[in-house]
Amino acid sequence: METKILFQENIALIGFMGVGKSTVAHCLRDRYGMEEAETDAMIVEAEGMAITDIFARYGEPYFRDCESRAVLKLQQYQRTVISCGGGAVMREENVANLKKSSRIVLLTAAPETILERVKNSDARPILNGHMNVEYIAELMEKRREKYEAAADLKIATDGKKVEDICQEIVEELNKSSRSVDR
């Protein structure tokens, strides 16, 4: 039986849509006995509508404000794996607030991998009308510097099983003096 590992801090998963944040969060939750929170789900619950509807009705700036409120609320959480929306760390205040209670793990994947993972989804308002490798690559490059600056740890997800990604995250975090075994 695998040893349950609890971190005093939260693990915040960041990265572009389709890199596997939600899938990895579920695995970390189940495998290591952590709690789980997802900023997009928190927004949907708080606003009482789907993210695509929030974008359509109020626009992206309003959604980003909702996202910032969700990130602020996450400071109250402990030993939680957090799946952040793809644009959450574009705002400096969100990065600062996440770092108060979390280790930030950047998950990455190639644009081709991302397209393969999200091509059948209609819940990606940023990609509506732009479901192609070129657009994904361009948007990823625009966000890359902020993603990398926010991250305490970077893990590529291409061609890996989710269990292996989770194991890699935990091993890397365990190298840090800020984690504990229980």
C-alpha positions as CSV (number, residue, x, y, z in Angstrom):
1,M,0.0,0.0,0.0
2,E,1.3,3.4,-0.9
3,T,2.2,5.9,1.9
4,K,-0.2,8.8,2.1
5,I,1.7,12.0,1.8
6,L,0.2,15.2,3.0
7,F,1.8,18.6,2.3
8,Q,1.3,21.4,4.8
9,E,0.8,23.6,1.8
10,N,-1.6,23.3,-1.1
11,I,-0.4,22.2,-4.5
12,A,-1.7,24.6,-7.1
13,L,-1.6,23.2,-10.7
14,I,-1.3,25.8,-13.4
15,G,-0.8,25.7,-17.1
16,F,-2.6,26.0,-20.4
17,M,-6.0,24.4,-20.9
18,G,-5.7,20.7,-21.8
19,V,-2.4,20.1,-20.1
20,G,-4.2,17.8,-17.6
21,K,-4.7,19.9,-14.5
22,S,-8.0,18.5,-13.5
23,T,-7.0,14.9,-14.3
24,V,-3.8,15.2,-12.3
25,A,-5.7,16.9,-9.4
26,H,-8.1,14.0,-9.2
27,C,-5.1,11.6,-9.1
28,L,-3.3,13.5,-6.4
29,R,-6.5,13.7,-4.3
30,D,-7.2,10.0,-4.6
31,R,-3.6,8.8,-4.2
32,Y,-2.4,11.0,-1.5
33,G,-5.5,11.7,0.6
34,M,-5.6,15.4,-0.3
35,E,-8.6,17.7,-0.6
36,E,-9.4,19.1,-4.1
37,A,-10.5,22.4,-5.4
38,E,-11.0,23.7,-8.9
39,T,-11.1,27.5,-9.6
40,D,-13.5,27.1,-12.6
41,A,-15.9,24.9,-10.5
42,M,-15.8,27.5,-7.7
43,I,-16.7,30.2,-10.2
44,V,-19.5,28.2,-11.8
45,E,-21.0,27.6,-8.3
46,A,-20.6,31.3,-7.2
47,E,-22.1,32.7,-10.4
48,G,-24.7,30.0,-10.9
49,M,-23.9,29.6,-14.6
50,A,-21.4,27.9,-17.0
51,I,-18.1,29.6,-17.8
52,T,-19.1,29.8,-21.5
53,D,-22.3,31.7,-20.3
54,I,-20.2,34.0,-18.1
55,F,-17.9,34.8,-21.0
56,A,-20.9,35.4,-23.4
57,R,-22.9,37.5,-20.9
58,Y,-20.2,39.5,-19.1
59,G,-17.0,39.0,-21.0
60,E,-13.5,37.8,-20.1
61,P,-12.5,40.7,-17.7
62,Y,-15.5,39.9,-15.5
63,F,-14.6,36.2,-15.5
64,R,-11.0,37.1,-14.5
65,D,-12.4,39.1,-11.6
66,C,-14.3,36.0,-10.5
67,E,-11.2,34.0,-10.9
68,S,-9.3,36.4,-8.6
69,R,-12.0,36.1,-5.9
70,A,-11.7,32.3,-6.1
71,V,-7.9,32.4,-5.8
72,L,-8.2,34.7,-2.8
73,K,-10.6,32.3,-1.1
74,L,-8.2,29.4,-1.6
75,Q,-5.8,30.9,0.9
76,Q,-8.1,29.5,3.6
77,Y,-7.5,25.9,2.3
78,Q,-4.9,23.5,3.5
79,R,-3.5,20.3,2.1
80,T,-5.5,20.8,-1.0
81,V,-4.7,20.2,-4.6
82,I,-5.9,23.2,-6.6
83,S,-6.6,23.0,-10.3
84,C,-6.4,26.6,-11.6
85,G,-8.0,27.9,-14.8
86,G,-5.5,28.4,-17.7
87,G,-5.4,32.2,-17.3
88,A,-5.4,32.4,-13.5
89,V,-1.7,33.3,-13.2
90,M,-1.9,36.0,-15.9
91,R,-2.7,38.4,-13.0
92,E,0.2,39.1,-10.6
93,E,-2.2,39.3,-7.7
94,N,-3.3,35.7,-8.3
95,V,0.2,34.5,-8.3
96,A,1.0,36.3,-5.1
97,N,-2.1,35.0,-3.4
98,L,-1.5,31.4,-4.5
99,K,2.1,31.5,-3.3
100,K,0.8,32.5,0.2
101,S,-0.5,29.0,0.8
102,S,0.6,26.8,-2.2
103,R,3.5,25.3,-4.1
104,I,2.8,26.1,-7.8
105,V,3.3,23.3,-10.3
106,L,3.3,24.2,-14.0
107,L,2.0,21.4,-16.2
108,T,3.0,21.6,-19.8
109,A,2.2,19.9,-23.1
110,A,2.8,20.5,-26.8
111,P,0.2,22.4,-28.8
112,E,-0.5,19.2,-30.7
113,T,-1.2,17.3,-27.5
114,I,-3.5,20.1,-26.2
115,L,-5.5,20.2,-29.5
116,E,-5.9,16.4,-29.3
117,R,-7.2,16.7,-25.7
118,V,-9.6,19.6,-26.2
119,K,-10.7,19.3,-29.8
120,N,-14.1,17.9,-28.9
121,S,-14.9,20.3,-26.1
122,D,-17.2,23.2,-26.5
123,A,-16.5,24.4,-23.0
124,R,-13.3,26.3,-24.0
125,P,-14.5,29.9,-24.7
126,I,-10.9,31.1,-25.4
127,L,-10.6,28.6,-28.3
128,N,-14.1,29.2,-29.8
129,G,-13.4,29.6,-33.5
130,H,-9.7,29.0,-33.1
131,M,-9.5,25.2,-32.5
132,N,-6.1,24.7,-34.2
133,V,-2.5,24.1,-33.4
134,E,-1.3,27.5,-34.6
135,Y,-3.6,29.5,-32.4
136,I,-3.0,27.3,-29.4
137,A,0.8,27.7,-29.9
138,E,0.5,31.4,-30.2
139,L,-1.6,31.8,-27.1
140,M,0.7,29.4,-25.2
141,E,3.7,31.5,-26.1
142,K,2.0,34.7,-24.9
143,R,1.4,33.1,-21.5
144,R,4.7,31.1,-21.2
145,E,6.7,33.8,-19.4
146,K,4.0,34.3,-16.8
147,Y,3.5,30.6,-16.3
148,E,7.2,30.0,-15.8
149,A,7.7,32.9,-13.5
150,A,4.9,31.7,-11.3
151,A,6.0,28.1,-11.1
152,D,7.9,26.4,-8.3
153,L,8.1,23.3,-10.4
154,K,7.6,22.4,-14.1
155,I,6.3,19.0,-15.3
156,A,5.7,18.0,-18.9
157,T,2.6,15.8,-19.4
158,D,3.1,14.7,-23.0
159,G,3.0,10.9,-23.4
160,K,2.9,10.2,-19.7
161,K,0.4,8.3,-17.6
162,V,-1.4,10.4,-15.0
163,E,-0.1,8.2,-12.2
164,D,3.5,8.8,-13.4
165,I,2.9,12.6,-13.5
166,C,1.5,12.5,-9.9
167,Q,4.5,10.5,-8.7
168,E,6.9,12.9,-10.4
169,I,5.2,15.9,-8.7
170,V,5.3,14.3,-5.3
171,E,8.9,13.2,-5.6
172,E,10.0,16.7,-6.7
173,L,8.0,18.4,-3.9
174,N,9.4,15.9,-1.4
175,K,12.9,17.2,-2.2
176,S,11.8,20.5,-0.8
177,S,12.1,21.2,2.9
178,R,8.6,22.7,2.8
179,S,6.9,19.3,2.7
180,V,6.4,16.6,5.4
181,D,5.5,12.9,5.5
182,R,2.7,11.8,7.7
